[in-house]
Amino acid sequence: MNQRLIVTKPPSPATTMEMFLHILAAILLVLTLAIGWILTLVAMPGIWLMVLAAAGYAWLGPQTGLPQLQWSTVIVLTVLAGVGEIAEFAAGMVGAHRAGGSRRAAIFSLIGSLIGAISGATVGIPIPILGSAIAAVVGGALGAFGGAAFAEHTRGELAGHSLKVGQAAFWGRILGTGAKTFVASIIAAVAIIALVT
C-alpha cells in the first residue's frame, strides 16, 4: 500500500509579517479605543479619538480578511459620537437653565467641569484601577457646581439661587458624563465587533 506524504508549504516571511502587522494594528486600535473611553470621563475629546482611530484603521489597515473595518462602520461611529456630544452638552446646559441659571452660568459650568475633571483625574481617589476615573467624574461635577454657582453669585444673585443653579449644573454634568460614556462604550463595542466579524 502506497501512502502519500502531504507536504504543506510554510507561510512565506512576507505573509507572516503582514499577519503580524494586522494583529498589531488591531491591538493598537483596541488600546486607542480604551484610552478614548477613559478620556471621555475627564471631559476630553476621547470619543473623537476613538472615531479617528477607527477611521485611521479603516484607511491604513487590512482591506480584506478578519481584522478589517469598513467605512460604513466609521460613519456609524461618527454619528454616535455626535449623539454623545449633543447629550453631554444638552444635559449640562439644560440642568443649569432649568434652575434659572444664566448663559454665563452654563459657560462657567462647562469651564469648571473641565478643570474639575482634570484635577480629579490627576489627584485620584485611593481605589484601585477606577480611582482616577471616579475622581474625574466627581471632580467634573463639582467643577460644574462651582463654576455655575460662582457665575450666578458674581451676577449679584442671592446665595440660595446661586447654589440651586450650581446643584442643577452638578447633576446635569453627572447625567451628561454618564450619557457620553455610555455612547463611548457603544462606540467601542461596535468597533470591536466590526473588527472581529
C-alpha positions in Angstrom: 0.0 0.0 0.0 1.4 3.3 -1.0 0.9 6.2 1.4 1.4 9.7 0.1 3.1 12.2 2.2 1.3 15.6 2.0 3.7 18.4 2.5 2.2 21.8 3.3 4.1 24.8 2.4 5.0 27.1 5.3 3.8 30.6 5.0 6.2 33.0 3.3 8.0 35.5 5.5 6.1 38.3 3.7 2.7 36.7 4.7 3.8 36.1 8.2 5.0 39.8 8.6 1.7 41.0 7.1 -0.3 38.9 9.5 1.8 40.2 12.4 1.2 43.8 11.3 -2.5 43.3 11.0 -2.7 41.8 14.5 -0.5 44.7 15.9 -2.7 47.3 14.2 -5.9 45.6 15.7 -4.3 45.6 19.2 -3.3 49.3 18.8 -6.9 50.1 17.7 -8.4 48.4 20.8 -5.9 50.2 23.1 -6.8 53.5 21.5 -10.5 52.8 22.0 -9.8 52.2 25.7 -7.8 55.4 26.0 -10.5 57.3 24.3 -13.1 55.9 26.6 -11.1 57.0 29.7 -10.5 60.4 28.2 -14.3 60.8 27.8 -14.6 60.5 31.6 -12.3 63.5 32.1 -14.2 65.8 29.7 -11.6 65.4 27.0 -12.5 64.6 23.4 -11.9 60.9 23.8 -14.9 60.0 21.9 -13.4 61.7 18.8 -10.1 59.9 19.4 -12.0 56.7 19.1 -13.6 57.7 15.8 -10.2 58.9 14.4 -8.5 55.7 15.4 -11.3 53.7 13.7 -11.0 55.9 10.6 -7.2 55.5 10.5 -7.6 51.7 10.8 -10.2 51.6 8.0 -7.9 53.6 5.8 -4.5 52.1 6.6 -5.5 48.7 8.0 -6.2 45.5 6.1 -8.7 45.8 3.3 -9.6 42.1 3.4 -9.8 39.3 5.9 -11.0 39.2 9.5 -9.4 42.3 11.2 -11.0 44.6 8.6 -13.0 47.7 9.4 -15.4 49.1 6.8 -16.0 52.8 6.2 -19.7 52.3 6.9 -18.8 51.4 10.4 -16.7 54.6 10.7 -19.8 56.6 9.6 -21.9 54.9 12.3 -19.3 55.7 14.9 -19.2 59.3 13.8 -22.9 59.6 14.1 -22.8 58.0 17.6 -20.0 60.4 18.7 -22.2 63.4 17.6 -25.1 62.0 19.6 -22.8 61.6 22.6 -21.6 65.2 22.3 -25.1 66.6 22.0 -26.3 64.5 25.0 -23.4 65.8 27.2 -23.8 69.4 26.1 -27.6 69.4 26.4 -27.6 67.7 29.9 -25.3 70.4 31.4 -26.9 73.3 29.7 -30.5 72.2 30.4 -29.6 71.5 34.1 -28.4 75.0 34.8 -31.0 76.7 32.6 -34.0 74.8 34.2 -32.8 76.0 37.6 -33.0 79.6 36.3 -29.3 79.9 35.5 -27.9 82.4 33.0 -25.9 81.7 29.9 -22.9 82.8 31.8 -23.6 80.1 34.4 -23.7 77.5 31.7 -20.3 78.6 30.3 -18.7 78.8 33.7 -20.2 75.4 34.5 -18.5 74.0 31.4 -15.1 75.6 32.2 -15.4 74.5 35.8 -16.3 70.9 34.9 -13.2 70.7 32.6 -10.9 72.0 35.3 -12.5 69.8 37.9 -12.3 66.6 35.8 -8.7 67.1 35.0 -7.9 67.9 38.6 -9.8 64.9 39.9 -8.2 62.6 37.4 -4.7 63.9 38.4 -5.3 63.6 42.2 -7.4 60.5 42.1 -9.2 58.5 44.8 -7.4 55.7 46.6 -9.5 53.0 44.9 -7.5 50.5 42.7 -8.0 50.9 38.9 -11.1 53.1 38.9 -9.9 55.7 41.4 -8.8 58.3 38.8 -11.9 57.8 36.7 -14.3 58.2 39.6 -12.4 61.2 40.8 -12.6 62.7 37.3 -16.4 62.3 37.2 -16.8 63.7 40.7 -14.3 66.5 40.1 -16.0 67.4 36.9 -19.4 67.6 38.6 -18.0 69.6 41.5 -16.3 71.9 39.0 -19.6 72.4 37.2 -21.3 73.2 40.5 -18.6 75.7 41.5 -18.5 77.4 38.1 -22.2 77.8 37.8 -22.7 79.0 41.4 -19.7 81.4 41.0 -21.2 82.9 37.8 -24.6 83.4 39.4 -23.1 84.9 42.6 -20.9 87.4 40.6 -24.1 88.5 38.7 -25.5 89.6 42.1 -27.8 86.7 42.6 -28.7 85.6 46.1 -26.7 82.7 47.6 -29.8 80.4 47.6 -30.3 80.9 43.9 -26.6 80.5 43.1 -26.5 77.2 45.0 -29.6 76.0 43.3 -28.1 76.7 39.8 -24.8 75.1 40.9 -26.6 72.0 42.1 -28.5 71.7 38.8 -25.2 72.0 36.9 -23.7 69.3 39.2 -26.5 66.8 38.3 -26.5 67.9 34.7 -22.8 67.2 34.5 -23.2 63.8 36.1 -26.0 62.9 33.7 -24.1 64.3 30.7 -20.9 62.4 31.5 -22.9 59.2 32.0 -24.7 59.6 28.7 -21.4 60.3 26.8 -19.6 57.5 28.5 -22.5 55.2 27.6 -22.2 56.3 24.0 -18.4 55.8 24.1 -19.0 52.2 25.4 -21.3 51.6 22.4 -18.7 53.0 20.0 -16.0 50.7 21.4 -18.3 47.7 21.2 -19.4 48.4 17.7 -15.8 48.9 16.5 -14.6 45.7 18.2 -17.5 43.7 16.9 -17.0 45.0 13.4 -13.3 44.2 13.7 -13.8 40.5 14.5 -16.8 39.7 12.3 
